[in-house]
């Protein structure tokens, strides 16, 4: 599955869901958490309201945080290319362990 297919699956808006996309009062929120592997503990919250998407990524590992920050511009350009209006925030969240 390529990046565009993954985002269409995770963020079904626009022509995939016209009534909800037109209603600015409707808010959809999905939360994902990665378990295991290199991205273990990374949390992603996707909030969609009237065609605006807020993507918030919480990263508990500093090395992954630096990688995600480096990819931020690429992620934004990929989502913009697909027609999404987005707000992308990436946070370093210290692990409390």
Beta strands, then each sheet from edge to edge (+ up, - down):
strand 1: 27-33
strand 2: 43-49
strand 3: 52-59
strand 4: 85-92
sheet 1: 1+ 2- 3+ 4+
end
